[in-house]
Amino acid sequence: MPEIEELLQAYPALDLLIPSLDLEHRNDGLWIRDNIRKAWLKLTPEEWVRQHAIFWLIHKTGFSEGLLSIERAFSPKSLKRADIVGFGTQGKPILLVECKEPFTDIDEETARQALQYNQYIKAKYIWLTNGKSHKVLTFSQTGEYIQLSSLPDYQTMANE
């Protein structure tokens, strides 16, 4: 059986902080421990990006694990799920994160999908990422979205 390091070569380096990952090699491939969901998940290219994004949100922007929800369904009956939702201290969503596989373009279709999801989530900020390319959107007073150069830190997002 191949070693974990050998299997990880299929996953590209990303333009995010490198997380300390808890990985396990099983018969059907690599599995990764998601500490927020408290579960082992089969590692896919999108999960690779999602775990890097979670680590970045905690260690770079200042979110606590307890204020992040992963693969949150819009309603109990909904099949659609937001990759990551970040909450303010009052329990209101402030950030919607849409993760794509590393080689999927962050384009208008990705933005459209996230904006559609945000009709339910109602977060002020949206971060679109494939781990290599990033777009951050926010909303003006008139409700139009504006692209930002980077994602603000947690305190800035929570206090707006």
C-alpha positions as CSV (number, residue, x, y, z in Angstrom):
1,M,0.0,0.0,0.0
2,P,1.3,3.5,-0.8
3,E,2.3,5.8,2.1
4,I,0.3,8.9,3.0
5,E,3.0,11.2,1.7
6,E,2.8,9.5,-1.7
7,L,-1.0,9.7,-1.8
8,L,-0.9,13.4,-0.9
9,Q,1.1,14.2,-4.0
10,A,-2.3,14.1,-5.9
11,Y,-3.3,17.2,-3.9
12,P,-1.8,20.5,-5.0
13,A,-0.2,23.1,-2.7
14,L,-2.7,25.9,-2.0
15,D,-2.4,29.6,-1.5
16,L,-3.5,29.3,2.1
17,L,-1.9,28.5,5.5
18,I,-0.8,24.9,5.6
19,P,-2.9,23.2,8.3
20,S,-1.8,20.4,10.5
21,L,-3.9,17.6,9.1
22,D,-4.9,14.4,10.8
23,L,-4.9,11.9,7.9
24,E,-5.5,8.2,7.8
25,H,-4.8,5.7,5.0
26,R,-7.6,3.2,4.5
27,N,-8.2,0.6,1.8
28,D,-10.3,3.1,-0.2
29,G,-7.8,6.0,0.0
30,L,-7.0,8.9,2.3
31,W,-9.4,10.0,5.1
32,I,-9.1,13.3,6.9
33,R,-10.3,14.2,10.4
34,D,-12.6,17.3,10.5
35,N,-12.3,18.6,14.0
36,I,-15.4,20.8,13.7
37,R,-17.7,18.0,12.5
38,K,-15.9,15.6,14.8
39,A,-15.8,13.0,12.0
40,W,-13.5,11.2,9.6
41,L,-14.2,12.1,5.9
42,K,-12.9,10.6,2.7
43,L,-10.4,13.1,1.3
44,T,-11.6,14.7,-1.9
45,P,-10.1,17.7,-3.8
46,E,-12.9,19.9,-2.5
47,E,-12.5,18.7,1.1
48,W,-8.8,19.4,0.8
49,V,-9.7,23.1,0.0
50,R,-12.4,23.2,2.7
51,Q,-10.0,22.0,5.4
52,H,-7.4,24.5,4.4
53,A,-10.0,27.3,4.4
54,I,-11.2,26.2,7.9
55,F,-7.7,26.4,9.2
56,W,-7.2,29.8,7.6
57,L,-10.4,31.2,9.0
58,I,-9.4,30.1,12.5
59,H,-5.7,31.0,12.4
60,K,-5.7,34.0,10.1
61,T,-9.0,35.8,10.6
62,G,-9.7,34.8,14.2
63,F,-12.9,32.8,14.0
64,S,-13.3,30.3,16.8
65,E,-14.2,26.7,15.9
66,G,-17.5,27.1,17.7
67,L,-18.6,29.9,15.3
68,L,-18.1,27.9,12.1
69,S,-20.6,25.5,10.6
70,I,-19.5,23.1,7.9
71,E,-21.7,21.8,5.1
72,R,-24.7,23.6,6.6
73,A,-28.1,22.7,5.1
74,F,-30.4,25.6,4.3
75,S,-33.3,23.8,6.0
76,P,-33.9,20.3,7.4
77,K,-35.4,19.2,4.0
78,S,-32.8,20.9,1.8
79,L,-30.3,19.0,-0.2
80,K,-28.2,22.2,-0.8
81,R,-25.5,22.9,1.7
82,A,-23.1,25.8,2.3
83,D,-19.5,24.7,2.5
84,I,-18.7,26.9,5.5
85,V,-20.8,29.5,7.4
86,G,-19.2,31.8,9.9
87,F,-21.3,33.3,12.7
88,G,-21.0,36.5,14.7
89,T,-21.2,36.3,18.5
90,Q,-25.0,36.9,18.4
91,G,-25.4,33.8,16.3
92,K,-26.1,35.6,13.0
93,P,-24.3,34.4,9.9
94,I,-21.6,36.9,8.8
95,L,-19.7,34.8,6.3
96,L,-20.5,32.3,3.6
97,V,-17.6,30.3,2.1
98,E,-18.0,28.5,-1.2
99,C,-15.1,26.0,-1.7
100,K,-14.3,24.5,-5.1
101,E,-11.7,21.9,-6.2
102,P,-8.3,23.4,-6.8
103,F,-8.6,23.3,-10.6
104,T,-12.2,24.6,-10.8
105,D,-12.3,28.3,-11.8
106,I,-13.7,30.9,-9.5
107,D,-15.9,32.5,-12.1
108,E,-19.3,34.1,-12.5
109,E,-21.0,30.7,-12.1
110,T,-19.4,30.2,-8.8
111,A,-20.4,33.7,-7.7
112,R,-24.0,33.1,-8.9
113,Q,-24.1,29.8,-6.9
114,A,-22.9,31.5,-3.7
115,L,-25.2,34.5,-4.2
116,Q,-28.1,32.1,-4.6
117,Y,-27.1,30.2,-1.4
118,N,-26.7,33.6,0.4
119,Q,-30.4,34.3,-0.2
120,Y,-31.0,31.8,2.6
121,I,-27.9,32.4,4.7
122,K,-27.9,36.2,4.5
123,A,-24.3,36.7,5.4
124,K,-22.7,40.1,4.8
125,Y,-19.5,38.5,3.4
126,I,-18.9,35.8,0.8
127,W,-15.5,34.2,0.2
128,L,-15.2,32.1,-3.0
129,T,-12.0,29.9,-3.1
130,N,-10.4,27.0,-4.8
131,G,-7.4,27.3,-2.6
132,K,-5.4,29.1,-5.3
133,S,-7.8,31.8,-6.4
134,H,-10.0,33.8,-4.1
135,K,-12.8,36.3,-4.4
136,V,-14.4,38.2,-1.5
137,L,-17.7,39.9,-1.9
138,T,-19.7,42.1,0.4
139,F,-22.8,44.1,0.1
140,S,-23.2,47.9,-0.2
141,Q,-25.9,49.9,1.6
142,T,-28.0,49.6,-1.6
143,G,-27.7,45.8,-1.6
144,E,-25.3,45.6,-4.6
145,Y,-22.3,43.3,-4.1
146,I,-18.8,44.7,-4.1
147,Q,-15.6,42.7,-4.6
148,L,-13.0,43.3,-1.9
149,S,-9.2,42.7,-2.2
150,S,-9.1,40.4,0.8
151,L,-11.3,39.0,3.6
152,P,-11.5,41.1,6.7
153,D,-10.6,39.7,10.1
154,Y,-13.3,38.2,12.3
155,Q,-13.6,41.4,14.5
156,T,-14.2,43.6,11.5
157,M,-16.8,41.2,10.1
158,A,-18.6,40.7,13.4
159,N,-18.8,44.4,14.3
160,E,-20.4,45.6,11.0
